[in-house]
Amino acid sequence: MRILVTGGLGFIGSHTAVELLDNGHDVVIVDNLSNSKIEVLDKIKQITGKEASFYKIDICDMEALENVFEENKDIFGVIHFAGYKAVGESVKKPIMYYENNLVSTLHLCKKMLEHECYKFIFSSSATVYGSPKELPIREDFPLSTTNPY
């Protein structure tokens, strides 16, 4: 299966790409490199011995995103890691976070529907739980009262 990984050169995205490649999937990585480095692409190849396709684009750019889907018509599913995540910065710059985290996700979902791609995994933050007393964190854990979310 061909899987699109947005934010695929970030920490979680790159580890996911490695696991997908190691399990026989084709991986298409989309990343604007705002919170990652291009060198990670070489590290993924060193670890797996396989190459992932890479597009340096911002998924808020609908035309560039369309190009990814046109060049990879057999994308089975998307794993979306391209969200900003710094809680403090998000409070100081909410519009920047809304634009990236919401608009980009809507654009991605629209392109997926247009290309009949219906498998979607969205990576969310666990910061709403604060510092948990035990791991792994479960959804029924109490929410932090000091977190703005």
DSSP file (Angstrom, degrees, kcal/mol; ACC not computed):
  #  RESIDUE AA STRUCTURE BP1 BP2  ACC     N-H-->O    O-->H-N    N-H-->O    O-->H-N    TCO  KAPPA ALPHA  PHI   PSI    X-CA   Y-CA   Z-CA
    1    1 A M              0   0    0      0, 0.0    25,-2.4     0, 0.0     2,-0.6   0.000 360.0 360.0 360.0 145.7    0.0    0.0    0.0
    2    2 A R  E     -ab  26  75A   0     72,-0.7    74,-3.1    23,-0.2    75,-1.1  -0.876 360.0-169.0 -97.7 123.2    1.1    3.6   -0.7
    3    3 A I  E     -ab  27  77A   0     23,-2.9    25,-2.7    -2,-0.6     2,-0.5  -0.948  15.1-143.3-118.8 130.2    0.7    5.8    2.4
    4    4 A L  E     -ab  28  78A   0     73,-2.6    75,-2.8    -2,-0.4     2,-0.6  -0.812  15.6-167.2 -90.0 126.4    1.0    9.6    2.5
    5    5 A V  E >   -ab  29  79A   0     23,-3.2    25,-2.1    -2,-0.5     3,-0.9  -0.936   5.4-157.1-117.8 107.7    2.7   10.8    5.7
    6    6 A T  E 3  S+ab  30  80A   0     73,-2.0    75,-1.6    -2,-0.6    25,-0.2  -0.630  85.1  19.1 -82.4 143.3    2.3   14.6    6.2
    7    7 A G  T >  S+     0   0    0     23,-2.8     3,-1.6    -2,-0.3     6,-0.4   0.823  84.9 157.4  67.1  29.3    5.0   16.0    8.5
    8    8 A G  T <   +     0   0    0     22,-1.0     9,-0.2    -3,-0.9    23,-0.1   0.527  61.5  55.5 -71.9  -7.8    6.9   12.8    7.6
    9    9 A L  T 3  S+     0   0    0     21,-0.2    28,-0.6     4,-0.1    -1,-0.3   0.404  89.2  95.1-103.4   2.1   10.4   14.2    8.4
   10   10 A G  S <> S-     0   0    0     -3,-1.6     4,-2.8    26,-0.2     5,-0.3  -0.205  96.2 -88.7 -77.3 179.6    9.5   15.3   11.9
   11   11 A F  H  > S+     0   0    0      2,-0.2     4,-1.7     1,-0.2     5,-0.2   0.960 124.8  30.6 -59.2 -58.8   10.2   13.0   14.9
   12   12 A I  H  > S+     0   0    0      1,-0.2     4,-2.2     2,-0.2    -1,-0.2   0.906 120.8  53.3 -70.3 -40.4    7.0   11.0   15.0
   13   13 A G  H  > S+     0   0    0     -6,-0.4     4,-2.5     1,-0.2    -2,-0.2   0.898 109.1  48.1 -61.4 -42.0    6.4   11.2   11.2
   14   14 A S  H  X S+     0   0    0     -4,-2.8     4,-2.1    -7,-0.2    -1,-0.2   0.884 111.4  49.8 -69.1 -37.6    9.9    9.9   10.4
   15   15 A H  H  X S+     0   0    0     -4,-1.7     4,-2.0    -5,-0.3    -1,-0.2   0.886 111.9  49.2 -66.0 -37.4    9.6    7.0   12.9
   16   16 A T  H  X S+     0   0    0     -4,-2.2     4,-2.7     2,-0.2    -2,-0.2   0.916 108.6  52.7 -65.8 -43.3    6.2    6.1   11.3
   17   17 A A  H  X S+     0   0    0     -4,-2.5     4,-2.7    -9,-0.2     5,-0.2   0.901 108.3  51.3 -58.9 -41.8    7.8    6.3    7.8
   18   18 A V  H  X S+     0   0    0     -4,-2.1     4,-2.8     2,-0.2    -1,-0.2   0.936 111.1  47.4 -60.8 -47.1   10.5    3.8    8.9
   19   19 A E  H  X S+     0   0    0     -4,-2.0     4,-1.1     2,-0.2    -2,-0.2   0.906 112.6  49.3 -62.6 -41.5    7.9    1.4   10.3
   20   20 A L  H  <>S+     0   0    0     -4,-2.7     5,-2.5     2,-0.2     3,-0.4   0.939 113.6  45.4 -63.3 -46.7    5.8    1.6    7.2
   21   21 A L  H ><5S+     0   0    0     -4,-2.7     3,-1.8     1,-0.2    -2,-0.2   0.915 110.6  53.6 -63.2 -43.0    8.8    1.0    4.9
   22   22 A D  H 3<5S+     0   0    0     -4,-2.8    -1,-0.2     1,-0.3    -2,-0.2   0.739 107.0  54.0 -63.7 -21.8   10.0   -1.8    7.1
   23   23 A N  T 3<5S-     0   0    0     -4,-1.1    -1,-0.3    -3,-0.4    -2,-0.2   0.151 125.9 -98.3-101.2  18.7    6.6   -3.4    6.7
   24   24 A G  T < 5S+     0   0    0     -3,-1.8     2,-0.2     1,-0.3    -3,-0.2   0.560  77.3 135.1  85.9   9.8    6.6   -3.3    2.9
   25   25 A H      < -     0   0    0     -5,-2.5     2,-0.4    -6,-0.2    -1,-0.3  -0.582  55.4-122.3 -89.8 154.2    4.6   -0.2    2.3
   26   26 A D  E     -a    2   0A   0    -25,-2.4   -23,-2.9    -2,-0.2     2,-0.5  -0.793  32.1-152.1 -87.8 137.8    5.4    2.6   -0.2
   27   27 A V  E     -a    3   0A   0     -2,-0.4    26,-2.4    24,-0.3     2,-0.5  -0.949  16.6-168.3-122.2 131.8    5.7    5.9    1.6
   28   28 A V  E     -ac   4  53A   0    -25,-2.7   -23,-3.2    -2,-0.5     2,-0.5  -0.979  16.5-159.0-113.0 119.8    5.1    9.4    0.2
   29   29 A I  E     -ac   5  54A   0     24,-3.2    26,-2.4    -2,-0.5     2,-0.5  -0.864   9.7-172.6-104.8 131.8    6.3   12.1    2.6
   30   30 A V  E     +ac   6  55A   0    -25,-2.1   -23,-2.8    -2,-0.5   -22,-1.0  -0.992  20.6 150.6-119.8 126.0    5.0   15.7    2.5
   31   31 A D        -     0   0    0     24,-2.0    26,-0.5    -2,-0.5    27,-0.1  -0.970  40.6-154.3-156.2 137.0    6.8   18.2    4.7
   32   32 A N        -     0   0    0     -2,-0.3    26,-0.1    24,-0.2    24,-0.1   0.436  43.3-126.3 -92.2   1.5    7.5   21.9    4.5
   33   33 A L  S    S+     0   0    0     24,-0.1     3,-0.3     1,-0.1     5,-0.1   0.675  71.1 129.6  64.9  21.6   10.6   21.6    6.7
   34   34 A S  S    S+     0   0    0      1,-0.2    -1,-0.1     3,-0.1     3,-0.0   0.799  89.2  16.1 -74.6 -27.0    9.3   24.2    9.2
   35   35 A N  S    S+     0   0    0      2,-0.0     2,-0.3    49,-0.0    -1,-0.2   0.000 127.7  51.4-131.2  27.8   10.0   21.9   12.1
   36   36 A S  S    S-     0   0    0     -3,-0.3     2,-0.4   -26,-0.1   -26,-0.2  -0.900  72.4-116.3-152.8 177.9   12.2   19.2   10.5
   37   37 A K    >   -     0   0    0    -28,-0.6     3,-1.6    -2,-0.3     4,-0.3  -0.965  16.9-131.7-129.3 143.5   15.3   18.8    8.5
   38   38 A I  T >> S+     0   0    0     -2,-0.4     3,-1.7     1,-0.3     4,-0.6   0.779 102.0  73.6 -61.9 -27.8   15.8   17.4    5.0
   39   39 A E  H 3> S+     0   0    0      1,-0.3     4,-1.6     2,-0.2     3,-0.5   0.747  80.8  72.4 -60.0 -23.0   18.7   15.2    6.3
   40   40 A V  H <> S+     0   0    0     -3,-1.6     4,-2.5     1,-0.2    -1,-0.3   0.832  87.1  63.4 -61.9 -31.7   16.1   13.0    8.0
   41   41 A L  H <> S+     0   0    0     -3,-1.7     4,-1.7    -4,-0.3    -1,-0.2   0.910 103.6  47.0 -59.9 -42.1   15.2   11.7    4.6
   42   42 A D  H  X S+     0   0    0     -4,-0.6     4,-2.5    -3,-0.5    -1,-0.2   0.872 109.7  53.9 -66.0 -36.6   18.7   10.2    4.2
   43   43 A K  H  X S+     0   0    0     -4,-1.6     4,-2.5     2,-0.2    -2,-0.2   0.898 105.5  53.1 -64.8 -39.8   18.4    8.7    7.7
   44   44 A I  H  X S+     0   0    0     -4,-2.5     4,-2.3     1,-0.2     6,-0.4   0.919 111.2  46.6 -60.3 -43.2   15.2    7.0    6.8
   45   45 A K  H  X S+     0   0    0     -4,-1.7     4,-3.0     2,-0.2    -2,-0.2   0.899 111.0  52.0 -66.5 -40.6   16.9    5.4    3.8
   46   46 A Q  H  < S+     0   0    0     -4,-2.5    -2,-0.2     1,-0.2    -1,-0.2   0.910 114.1  43.7 -60.8 -42.3   19.9    4.4    5.9
   47   47 A I  H  < S+     0   0    0     -4,-2.5    -2,-0.2    -5,-0.2    -1,-0.2   0.905 128.5  25.2 -70.3 -43.0   17.7    2.7    8.4
   48   48 A T  H  < S-     0   0    0     -4,-2.3    -2,-0.2     2,-0.3    -3,-0.2   0.696  89.4-132.0 -98.7 -21.9   15.4    0.9    6.0
   49   49 A G  S  < S+     0   0    0     -4,-3.0     2,-0.3    -5,-0.3    -4,-0.1   0.612  77.4 102.0  74.3  11.4   17.5    0.6    2.9
   50   50 A K        -     0   0    0     -6,-0.4     2,-0.4    -5,-0.2    -1,-0.3  -0.913  68.8-126.3-128.6 153.4   14.4    1.9    1.0
   51   51 A E        -     0   0    0     -2,-0.3     2,-0.4    -3,-0.1   -24,-0.3  -0.813  13.4-153.9-101.9 139.5   13.5    5.3   -0.4
   52   52 A A        -     0   0    0     -2,-0.4   -24,-0.2   -11,-0.2     2,-0.2  -0.831  27.7-112.1-100.0 146.5   10.4    7.3    0.4
   53   53 A S  E     -c   28   0A   0    -26,-2.4   -24,-3.2    -2,-0.4     2,-0.4  -0.549  38.4-156.7 -71.6 145.8    9.0    9.8   -2.2
   54   54 A F  E     -c   29   0A   0    -26,-0.2     2,-0.4    -2,-0.2   -24,-0.2  -0.991  19.5-177.0-135.2 135.8    9.4   13.3   -0.9
   55   55 A Y  E     -c   30   0A   0    -26,-2.4   -24,-2.0    -2,-0.4     2,-1.4  -0.987  18.7-148.6-127.9 120.5    7.6   16.6   -1.6
   56   56 A K        +     0   0    0     -2,-0.4     2,-0.3   -26,-0.2   -24,-0.2  -0.722  53.0 126.4 -87.3  92.2    8.7   19.8    0.0
   57   57 A I        -     0   0    0     -2,-1.4     2,-0.5   -26,-0.5   -24,-0.1  -0.953  62.5-120.3-142.2 161.0    5.3   21.5    0.2
   58   58 A D    >   -     0   0    0     -2,-0.3     3,-2.4   -26,-0.1     7,-0.2  -0.918  23.6-140.0 -98.4 127.0    3.0   23.2    2.6
   59   59 A I  T 3  S+     0   0    0     -2,-0.5    -1,-0.1     1,-0.3     6,-0.1   0.537  99.2  73.0 -73.2  -1.7   -0.3   21.3    2.7
   60   60 A C  T 3  S+     0   0    0      1,-0.1     2,-1.1    47,-0.1    -1,-0.3   0.653  79.2  87.3 -74.6 -15.8   -2.1   24.6    2.9
   61   61 A D    <>  -     0   0    0     -3,-2.4     4,-2.4     1,-0.2     5,-0.2  -0.728  64.2-170.6 -86.3  98.1   -1.1   25.0   -0.8
   62   62 A M  H  > S+     0   0    0     -2,-1.1     4,-2.5     1,-0.2    -1,-0.2   0.849  82.1  53.3 -61.2 -37.2   -3.9   23.2   -2.6
   63   63 A E  H  > S+     0   0    0      2,-0.2     4,-1.8     1,-0.2    -1,-0.2   0.928 111.5  44.9 -66.0 -44.5   -2.2   23.2   -6.0
   64   64 A A  H  > S+     0   0    0      2,-0.2     4,-1.6     1,-0.2    -2,-0.2   0.893 113.6  50.7 -65.5 -39.4    0.9   21.6   -4.6
   65   65 A L  H  X S+     0   0    0     -4,-2.4     4,-1.9     1,-0.2    -2,-0.2   0.894 107.3  53.6 -65.4 -40.1   -1.2   19.1   -2.6
   66   66 A E  H  X S+     0   0    0     -4,-2.5     4,-2.6     1,-0.2    -1,-0.2   0.900 104.9  55.7 -59.2 -41.1   -3.2   18.2   -5.8
   67   67 A N  H  X S+     0   0    0     -4,-1.8     4,-2.4     1,-0.2    -1,-0.2   0.888 104.3  53.3 -59.9 -40.5    0.1   17.5   -7.6
   68   68 A V  H  X S+     0   0    0     -4,-1.6     4,-0.9     1,-0.2    -1,-0.2   0.935 112.5  43.7 -60.4 -46.9    1.1   15.0   -4.9
   69   69 A F  H  < S+     0   0    0     -4,-1.9    -2,-0.2     1,-0.2     6,-0.2   0.861 113.1  51.9 -68.9 -35.3   -2.2   13.1   -5.4
   70   70 A E  H  < S+     0   0    0     -4,-2.6     3,-0.5     1,-0.2    -1,-0.2   0.893 112.7  44.7 -67.1 -39.1   -2.0   13.3   -9.2
   71   71 A E  H  < S+     0   0    0     -4,-2.4    -1,-0.2     1,-0.3    -2,-0.2   0.616 121.3  40.5 -80.1 -12.1    1.5   11.9   -9.2
   72   72 A N    ><  +     0   0    0     -4,-0.9     3,-1.3    -5,-0.2    -1,-0.3  -0.561  67.4 164.8-133.9  67.1    0.6    9.2   -6.7
   73   73 A K  T 3   +     0   0    0     -3,-0.5    -1,-0.1     1,-0.3    -2,-0.1   0.647  69.8  61.7 -64.6 -15.9   -2.9    8.1   -7.8
   74   74 A D  T 3   +     0   0    0     -3,-0.1   -72,-0.7    43,-0.0     2,-0.4   0.021  64.5 147.4-103.9  29.0   -2.8    4.9   -5.7
   75   75 A I  E <   -b    2   0A   0     -3,-1.3   -72,-0.2    -6,-0.2     3,-0.1  -0.509  26.1-171.3 -64.7 121.7   -2.5    6.5   -2.2
   76   76 A F  E     -     0   0A   0    -74,-3.1    43,-0.7    -2,-0.4    42,-0.4   0.856  60.3 -13.0 -82.9 -38.9   -4.4    4.1    0.1
   77   77 A G  E     -bd   3 119A   0    -75,-1.1   -73,-2.6    41,-0.1     2,-0.4  -0.973  57.4-125.7-160.0 169.2   -4.4    6.3    3.2
   78   78 A V  E     -bd   4 120A   0     41,-2.4    43,-2.6    -2,-0.3     2,-0.5  -0.974   5.2-162.7-127.4 135.8   -3.0    9.3    4.9
   79   79 A I  E     -bd   5 121A   0    -75,-2.8   -73,-2.0    -2,-0.4     2,-0.8  -0.983  21.6-150.9-115.6 117.6   -1.3    9.7    8.3
   80   80 A H  E     +bd   6 122A   0     41,-3.1    43,-2.2    -2,-0.5   -73,-0.1  -0.792  39.3 144.4-104.0 104.9   -1.4   13.4    9.2
   81   81 A F        +     0   0    0    -75,-1.6     2,-0.3    -2,-0.8   -68,-0.2   0.205  40.3 108.3-114.9  11.2    1.4   14.7   11.5
   82   82 A A        +     0   0    0     19,-0.1     2,-0.3    18,-0.1   -75,-0.2   0.015  48.7 117.8 -88.0  31.8    1.8   18.2    9.9
   83   83 A G        -     0   0    0     -2,-0.3     2,-0.2   -77,-0.2    14,-0.1  -0.711  68.1-115.8 -97.2 148.2    0.3   20.1   12.8
   84   84 A Y        -     0   0    0     -2,-0.3    -1,-0.0    13,-0.2    -2,-0.0  -0.511  32.4-177.5 -72.1 152.0    2.0   22.7   15.0
   85   85 A K        +     0   0    0     -2,-0.2     2,-0.7    39,-0.0    -1,-0.1   0.471  35.3 117.5-137.3  -2.7    2.2   21.5   18.5
   86   86 A A     >  -     0   0    0      1,-0.2     4,-2.4     2,-0.1     5,-0.2  -0.625  45.1-159.6 -80.1 113.3    3.8   24.1   20.9
   87   87 A V  H  > S+     0   0    0     -2,-0.7     4,-1.5     1,-0.2     5,-0.2   0.925  88.5  47.8 -58.9 -50.1    1.1   25.0   23.5
   88   88 A G  H  > S+     0   0    0      1,-0.2     4,-1.6     2,-0.2     3,-0.3   0.921 113.8  46.7 -59.6 -45.8    2.7   28.3   24.6
   89   89 A E  H  > S+     0   0    0      1,-0.2     4,-2.7     2,-0.2    -1,-0.2   0.872 107.3  58.3 -64.1 -36.6    3.2   29.4   21.0
   90   90 A S  H  < S+     0   0    0     -4,-2.4    -1,-0.2     1,-0.2    -2,-0.2   0.827 105.8  49.3 -65.2 -30.2   -0.3   28.4   20.1
   91   91 A V  H  < S+     0   0    0     -4,-1.5    -1,-0.2    -3,-0.3    -2,-0.2   0.861 115.7  43.2 -74.1 -36.0   -1.7   30.8   22.7
   92   92 A K  H  < S+     0   0    0     -4,-1.6    -2,-0.2     1,-0.2    -1,-0.2   0.803 128.4  28.1 -77.6 -30.1    0.5   33.6   21.5
   93   93 A K     X  +     0   0    0     -4,-2.7     4,-1.8    -5,-0.1    -1,-0.2  -0.482  69.5 155.6-130.3  61.1   -0.1   33.0   17.8
   94   94 A P  H  > S+     0   0    0      0, 0.0     4,-3.1     0, 0.0     5,-0.2   0.867  72.8  54.6 -62.4 -37.3   -3.6   31.4   17.6
   95   95 A I  H  > S+     0   0    0      1,-0.2     4,-2.8     2,-0.2     5,-0.2   0.914 107.1  51.2 -63.7 -41.4   -4.3   32.5   14.0
   96   96 A M  H  > S+     0   0    0     -3,-0.2     4,-2.2     1,-0.2    -1,-0.2   0.904 113.8  45.4 -60.1 -40.9   -1.0   30.9   12.8
   97   97 A Y  H  X>S+     0   0    0     -4,-1.8     4,-3.1     2,-0.2     5,-0.5   0.907 112.3  49.8 -71.0 -42.3   -2.0   27.7   14.5
   98   98 A Y  I  X>S+     0   0    0     -4,-3.1     4,-2.2     3,-0.2     5,-1.6   0.937 112.3  48.9 -59.7 -45.7   -5.6   27.7   13.3
   99   99 A E  I  <>S+     0   0    0     -4,-2.8     5,-1.1    -5,-0.2     4,-0.3   0.947 119.9  35.6 -61.7 -48.8   -4.4   28.3    9.7
  100  100 A N  I  X5S+     0   0    0     -4,-2.2     4,-0.7    -5,-0.2     5,-0.3   0.967 125.6  36.7 -70.5 -51.1   -1.9   25.5    9.8
  101  101 A N  I  <5S+     0   0    0     -4,-3.1     4,-0.4    -5,-0.2    -3,-0.2   0.853 130.3  26.1 -77.3 -34.9   -3.7   22.9   11.9
  102  102 A L  I  X<S+     0   0    0     -4,-2.2     4,-2.5    -5,-0.5    -3,-0.2   0.909 124.0  43.7 -92.7 -52.2   -7.3   23.4   10.8
  103  103 A V  I  ><S+     0   0    0     -5,-1.6     4,-2.7    -4,-0.3     5,-0.2   0.924 115.1  49.4 -63.0 -44.4   -7.0   24.8    7.2
  104  104 A S  H  X<S+     0   0    0     -5,-1.1     4,-2.5    -4,-0.7    -1,-0.2   0.899 111.4  50.0 -62.7 -38.4   -4.3   22.4    6.2
  105  105 A T  H  > S+     0   0    0     -4,-0.4     4,-2.6    -5,-0.3    -1,-0.2   0.909 111.1  48.8 -66.4 -41.5   -6.4   19.5    7.6
  106  106 A L  H  X S+     0   0    0     -4,-2.5     4,-2.4     2,-0.2    -2,-0.2   0.916 111.9  49.2 -63.1 -42.6   -9.5   20.6    5.7
  107  107 A H  H  X S+     0   0    0     -4,-2.7     4,-2.4     2,-0.2    -2,-0.2   0.921 111.6  49.5 -61.2 -43.8   -7.5   20.9    2.5
  108  108 A L  H  X S+     0   0    0     -4,-2.5     4,-2.4    -5,-0.2    -2,-0.2   0.927 111.4  48.1 -62.1 -46.0   -6.0   17.5    3.0
  109  109 A C  H  X S+     0   0    0     -4,-2.6     4,-2.4     1,-0.2    -1,-0.2   0.891 110.5  52.5 -63.2 -39.2   -9.4   16.0    3.6
  110  110 A K  H  X S+     0   0    0     -4,-2.4     4,-2.4     2,-0.2    -2,-0.2   0.933 111.1  46.1 -62.0 -46.2  -10.9   17.7    0.5
  111  111 A K  H  X S+     0   0    0     -4,-2.4     4,-1.6     1,-0.2    -2,-0.2   0.885 110.3  54.3 -65.3 -37.9   -8.1   16.3   -1.7
  112  112 A M  H  <>S+     0   0    0     -4,-2.4     5,-3.0    -5,-0.2     3,-0.3   0.942 110.0  46.3 -60.7 -46.8   -8.5   12.9   -0.2
  113  113 A L  H ><5S+     0   0    0     -4,-2.4     3,-1.6     1,-0.2    -2,-0.2   0.919 109.9  53.5 -61.7 -43.8  -12.2   12.9   -1.0
  114  114 A E  H 3<5S+     0   0    0     -4,-2.4    -1,-0.2     1,-0.3    -2,-0.2   0.819 115.3  41.3 -59.8 -30.4  -11.5   14.2   -4.6
  115  115 A H  T 3<5S-     0   0    0     -4,-1.6    -1,-0.3    -3,-0.3    -2,-0.2   0.175 114.8-114.8-105.4  16.0   -9.1   11.3   -5.1
  116  116 A E  T < 5 +     0   0    0     -3,-1.6     2,-0.6     1,-0.2    -3,-0.2   0.865  64.7 147.0  54.1  43.5  -11.3    8.7   -3.3
  117  117 A C      < +     0   0    0     -5,-3.0    -1,-0.2    -6,-0.1    -2,-0.1  -0.952  15.0 168.1-109.0 114.0   -8.8    8.1   -0.5
  118  118 A Y        +     0   0    0     -2,-0.6     2,-0.6   -42,-0.4   -41,-0.1   0.332  41.8  95.8-116.1   6.0  -10.8    7.3    2.6
  119  119 A K  E     +d   77   0A   0    -43,-0.7   -41,-2.4    -7,-0.1     2,-0.4  -0.887  49.1 167.7-103.2 121.2   -8.3    6.1    5.2
  120  120 A F  E     -d   78   0A   0     -2,-0.6     2,-0.5   -43,-0.2   -41,-0.2  -0.991  21.6-172.6-141.6 127.3   -7.2    8.8    7.5
  121  121 A I  E     -d   79   0A   0    -43,-2.6   -41,-3.1    -2,-0.4     2,-0.5  -0.988  14.1-160.1-118.5 125.1   -5.2    8.8   10.8
  122  122 A F  E     -d   80   0A   0     -2,-0.5     2,-0.6   -43,-0.2   -41,-0.1  -0.908  10.0-142.0-108.0 126.1   -4.9   12.2   12.6
  123  123 A S        -     0   0    0    -43,-2.2     2,-0.2    -2,-0.5   -40,-0.1  -0.775  26.3-178.5 -88.7 121.7   -2.2   12.7   15.1
  124  124 A S        -     0   0    0     -2,-0.6     2,-0.3     1,-0.0   -39,-0.0  -0.614  27.0 -98.3-112.8 174.3   -3.4   14.8   18.0
  125  125 A S        -     0   0    0     -2,-0.2     3,-0.3     1,-0.1    -1,-0.0  -0.696  10.4-157.1 -97.1 145.9   -1.7   16.1   21.1
  126  126 A A    >   +     0   0    0     -2,-0.3     3,-2.0     1,-0.2     4,-0.2   0.285  69.2 105.4 -97.0   8.4   -1.8   14.5   24.6
  127  127 A T  G >   +     0   0    0      1,-0.3     3,-1.6     2,-0.2    -1,-0.2   0.716  61.9  76.0 -64.3 -18.5   -1.0   17.9   26.2
  128  128 A V  G 3  S+     0   0    0     -3,-0.3    16,-3.1     1,-0.3    -1,-0.3   0.698  92.2  55.8 -64.1 -16.2   -4.6   18.2   27.4
  129  129 A Y  G <  S-     0   0    0     -3,-2.0    -1,-0.3     1,-0.3    -2,-0.2   0.525  93.1-155.4 -92.8  -7.1   -3.8   15.6   30.1
  130  130 A G    <   -     0   0    0     -3,-1.6    -1,-0.3    -4,-0.2    -2,-0.0  -0.431  63.0 -13.5  67.2-143.1   -0.9   17.5   31.6
  131  131 A S  S    S-     0   0    0     -2,-0.1    -1,-0.1     2,-0.0    -4,-0.0  -0.831  81.3-143.6 -94.0 105.0    1.7   15.3   33.3
  132  132 A P        -     0   0    0      0, 0.0     3,-0.1     0, 0.0    -2,-0.1  -0.296  10.7-135.1 -70.8 153.4   -0.1   11.9   33.7
  133  133 A K  S    S+     0   0    0      1,-0.1     2,-0.3    -2,-0.0     4,-0.0   0.685  87.7  17.3 -79.3 -18.8    0.4    9.8   36.8
  134  134 A E  S    S-     0   0    0      2,-0.0    -1,-0.1     0, 0.0     0, 0.0  -0.977  85.5 -91.4-149.1 160.8    0.8    6.7   34.7
  135  135 A L  S    S+     0   0    0     -2,-0.3     2,-0.1     2,-0.1     3,-0.0  -0.934  88.8  45.0-125.3 150.2    1.6    5.6   31.1
  136  136 A P  S    S-     0   0    0      0, 0.0     2,-0.2     0, 0.0    -2,-0.0   0.551  85.2-128.0 -76.5 159.3    0.3    4.9   28.6
  137  137 A I        -     0   0    0     -2,-0.1     2,-0.3    -5,-0.1    -2,-0.1  -0.536  23.8-158.5 -73.1 135.6   -2.2    7.8   28.6
  138  138 A R    >   -     0   0    0     -2,-0.2     3,-1.8     1,-0.1    -1,-0.0  -0.824  27.3-116.5-112.7 156.7   -5.8    6.7   28.1
  139  139 A E  T 3  S+     0   0    0     -2,-0.3    -1,-0.1     1,-0.3    -2,-0.0   0.702 112.0  61.9 -65.7 -19.3   -8.6    8.9   26.9
  140  140 A D  T 3  S+     0   0    0      2,-0.0    -1,-0.3     3,-0.0     3,-0.1   0.409  77.7 116.0 -89.3   4.9  -10.5    8.6   30.2
  141  141 A F  S <  S-     0   0    0     -3,-1.8     2,-0.0     1,-0.1    -4,-0.0  -0.367  79.4 -93.3 -66.3 150.9   -7.7   10.2   32.1
  142  142 A P        -     0   0    0      0, 0.0     2,-0.2     0, 0.0    -1,-0.1  -0.368  42.1-117.2 -65.5 146.1   -8.6   13.5   33.8
  143  143 A L        -     0   0    0      1,-0.1   -14,-0.3    -3,-0.1     2,-0.2  -0.535  29.6-103.0 -83.3 150.7   -7.8   16.6   31.8
  144  144 A S        -     0   0    0    -16,-3.1   -14,-0.1    -2,-0.2     3,-0.1  -0.490  19.3-154.6 -71.0 138.7   -5.3   19.2   33.0
  145  145 A T  S    S+     0   0    0     -2,-0.2    -1,-0.1     1,-0.2   -16,-0.0   0.586  92.9  55.6 -89.2 -10.6   -6.9   22.3   34.5
  146  146 A T  S    S+     0   0    0    -18,-0.1    -1,-0.2     3,-0.0    -2,-0.0   0.520  85.5  96.7 -97.1  -7.1   -3.8   24.4   33.7
  147  147 A N  S    S-     0   0    0    -19,-0.2   -19,-0.0    -3,-0.1    -4,-0.0  -0.669  73.7-136.9 -85.3 135.2   -3.7   23.6   30.0
  148  148 A P              0   0    0      0, 0.0    -1,-0.1     0, 0.0   -20,-0.1   0.634 360.0 360.0 -66.7 -11.0   -5.4   26.2   27.7
  149  149 A Y              0   0    0    -22,-0.1   -21,-0.1    -5,-0.0    -4,-0.0   0.445 360.0 360.0 -95.9 360.0   -7.0   23.4   25.8
